[in-house]
């Protein structure tokens, strides 16, 4: 998978988280609007993109100095879909351009720009604000803002992140999501592990609360992502059901659905390299 300048996403970071981002990481799902579990697939995609996007952008940072961190970010390896440049007037600001970056879930295509602004926290950690502009996922507008604090140690880094994202589904339904995640990156294994919670509102009325548990992606020798492990659970209040999406390192994501009229299982294919 080509890394999203993981906002989103979310979408981050995802996810990838990183971010999840993600997330990043919009128009959130390629599933048909007749898919009765489309809301959960959308919430999963948004959470996973959020998980991936921002954390992937920050994986290689080795300094808590804002200007050095910005410079380091522009020097890390990238896939062909992404470029990073330090702002001409402010050495603590990085501009990221995304061009046809592809995501893991339902093969979303992300285009647009991100602006990352680094600063120093009083406790010695690094702070970064990420703001999207003219961002699209599958050609539909998507917005994402992220506030993150980064702690570095000998083993890697820990990112504590809050994200806000918004976009539309293929059928036109709006999707608004907020999330809080902790992303731990292991420098030796190139793995990112995400735990956190999120809240998505679909079409203004359908509320979905999500919990991400030990969602992990690791990097292949070529810099792509192995298929994830872990889980993302959704409680869909409007439809009175709980959907647990689990990932086992294969190209298949599994859904276990619990609802008043009976349980059900479902799966779909994701784009990644099997472990």
C-alpha positions, 0 to 999 in steps of 0.5 A: 500500500502507498502510505497516505500522508496519514491525516486520513484517516480518515480519514489517519494514519490512519489508521495507518497509524496510524490512523489512523488517519488516516486516516487518514486516511474519505468519501468513506466507502466503496460499498453499495448503499444497499449494504446494510452494514455500510455505516460500520464499514465506513466507520472502520475505514475512517478509523483505520485511515485516521490511525494510519495517516498521521502516525506514518508521517511521524514515524521517522522523527528523531528530534523534539526540536520543532525545526529539526523535526520539520527538516527530518520529516522532509528527508524521510523516504516517501512513496511516489504519491507524496511530497514534503517540503519545509515552508519557505518562511517558517522552518517549523512548518511542513507542507505535504502534497498527496497525489493519488495515494491509495488506502488499505480499506476498500482501496480509497484514493486520496488527493490534496494537501496537509500542513504540519506545524511543529512546536515544543511542549513545556515538558520536553515533548514535541507538539504538531498540528495537522490541517488538511486543505483541498483534501479528497477521498475518492474525489469527494471532499474531506477535511481533517485536523489533528493535534498530537503530542510526541514523546521519543525514547530509545525504542521509538515514539509514542503519539497521543492524538486527537483528530476531527474529520468530515466527509461524505459517503458514496451515497451522499450521506455525511460522515463526521468523526472525532477520535482520540488515540495513542500510537506506539511505534517500535523503531526496531520492528517498524510496527505501529500499535494503536489503541483509542476511541472514536465517535462518528455521526452518519447522515446527521443522526446515526451515531456510532461509538468505536473502540480500537484495540491493539490495531497494529500495522508493520512495514515490509522491507520495501516500505509498504504495510503488512496486513493489520492485526487487532480490532475495531468495535462499533456500537451503532446506536441507531440500528441497535447493534454492535459490530466487531471488525477483526484483522488477523494479518491476512487480506480479509477483514471479518465482521461479527454482528450482534443485534436483537434479531440475531447474530451474523458474520460478514467479511470483505477484502482489504488491500495490503501485504499478508504477513 
